[in-house]
């Protein structure tokens, strides 16, 4: 039987709760999409999480709002 990987998107990942939730899923066998509109904090989080090996396939996306 083929295993299906779940996709999980976390919007606002650079906020304290969003980061804590993301860290709960990094060792899950899933696709993890981490989204934030704060590019500096997202870059920092990407360096923090991206330096380690996790089971999840992790993608970081900046969400830009039109003003």
Residue, then its C-alpha position, 0 to 999 in steps of 0.5 A: x500500500x502506498x503511503x500518502x503524505x499530508x500537506x500542512x500550511x501554517x500561516x503566520x509562522x513567524x509569530x510565537x504560536x506559529x513557530x511552535x506549531x511548525x516545530x511540532x510538525x517538522x519530524x512528521x512525514x508531511x509536506x510543510x508550507x510555512x507562510x509569513x508576511x515578515x520576510x526578515x523573521x521568515x529568513x531567520x526561521x528558515x536558517x534556524x529550521x533549514x540547517x537541520x534534517x527533518x522528515x517533513x519536506x519544508x517550504x518557506x513562502x513570503x505572503x505579500x499583501x497589496x496596500 
